[in-house]
Amino acid sequence: QVQLVQSGAEVKKPGASVKVSCKASGYTFTSYYMHWVRQAPGQGLEWMGIINPSGGGTTYAQNFQVRVTLTRDTSTSTVYMELSSLRSEDTAVYYCARAIIAVTDRGKPDAFEIWGQGTMVTVSS
Amino acid sequence: DIQMTQSPSSLSASVGDRVTITCRASQSISTYLNWYQQKPGKAPKLLIYVASSLQSGVPSRFSGSGSGTDFTLTISSLQPEDFATYYCQQSYSTPPYTFGQGTKLEIK
């Protein structure tokens, strides 16, 4: 079955970086876009960015433009999200979410169809 | 950026009730509107795609409607497992993909 499995919880100090992985299985990895969404404790959902696993192209939310980097490894069907210059406000659960649209369907309505289990990142001194 | 506003922010209801949640976009988004359900400690789950298309495996008591700026999610007869937080999300004008603030559905 289609599945996204994320790496485990992280505790980081302010100013550090964190890299979260998301391993996909059960479908052709390069065929579907992958998004990252985060959720601070008790708060709503915030979209961070999207990567095309086929070509590696990325688009980021303005709020994260300078600090976030999405990459992928096609040999292991894994997408990575790295967030730098961490601050306490970055404490959140980070989710990867596979798009409902294939990379060949750009322009069609998108949605977050399959989600990882989430990775808790805690930023504390 | 397109702003998404849900109402109400929280709602108390009983098993068997009919419940409607509203989502309003700050500009027209056609039917590029999705609904998600999130239970505590779990990832969100896609319920409805492009305003009214029920995802596979989602019970038929869930339905969605609307176009342009105004959308609704309706649960025709609440079941115990439906108590959760619901989010709307637009994919019309991206980036960014934006969510509503959420509606917490609680047991009365």
Interface residues (C-beta under 8 A of the other chain):
Chain A: H35 G44 L45 E46 W47 G49 I50 T59 Y60 A61 Q62 N63 Y95 A97 I100 P109 D110 A111 F112 E113 W115 G116 Q117 G118
Chain B: T31 Y32 N34 Y36 A43 P44 K45 L46 Y49 V50 Q55 Y87 Q89 S91 Y92 T94 P95 P96 Y97 T98 F99 G100 Q101 G102
